[in-house]
Amino acid sequence: MVETNKDILTIEEAADLLGVSVKTFNKVLHTENLPARKIGREWKFSRQALIDWVAAGRSAEFYRETTSTKNGAGRGEKARRTAGWRIEFD
């Protein structure tokens, strides 16, 4: 774990702040509306913006009702499907 109190973070430091691998963080960076800036070839992240982004999220946003008939759904039952990150974790 990298200990840092910097306001502007590298991708490694941002991943560490959120407690995920750089690989997972990079997938989120490219699939979600993550607050970031690309400066030259490097991504930079505001520590506070990342904290605010996580705080603004709601778990209900990652689930939706479906009318699929898979697994018994569609017969009056509510099925929940993850509509969120769609990534594989390490």
Sequence and secondary structure as in RCSB ss.txt:
>XXXX:A:sequence
MVETNKDILTIEEAADLLGVSVKTFNKVLHTENLPARKIGREWKFSRQALIDWVAAGRSAEFYRETTSTKNGAGR
GEKARRTAGWRIEFD
>XXXX:A:secstr
      SEE HHHHHHHHTS HHHHHHHHHHS    EEETTEEEEEHHHHHHHHHH  GGGGEEEE   GGGTTS
S  EEEE S      
